[in-house]
C-alpha cells in the first residue's frame, strides 16, 4: 500500500508508511494536524494541504520500493 484514506463520523485519515510520517513530522505539526505511526488525521473543514499530501505519498512510495 502506498496511501490509504478513511472517513469517519468526526474525522478523516490519510494512511501512509511509517517512514513518510517520520520524514514529514515537522510539516504535519506545522499544518496543525495530528499524526499516529502510520496516519494523519484531519477534518473536512481543515484538510491536509495538497503539497503535504504529495510529499507524504512520494515518501511512502519510496518506502514501498525498498
Secondary structure by P-SEA (a helix, b strand, c coil): ccbbbbbcccbbbbbbcaaaaaacaaaaaaaccccccccccccccccccaaaaaaaaaaaaaaaac
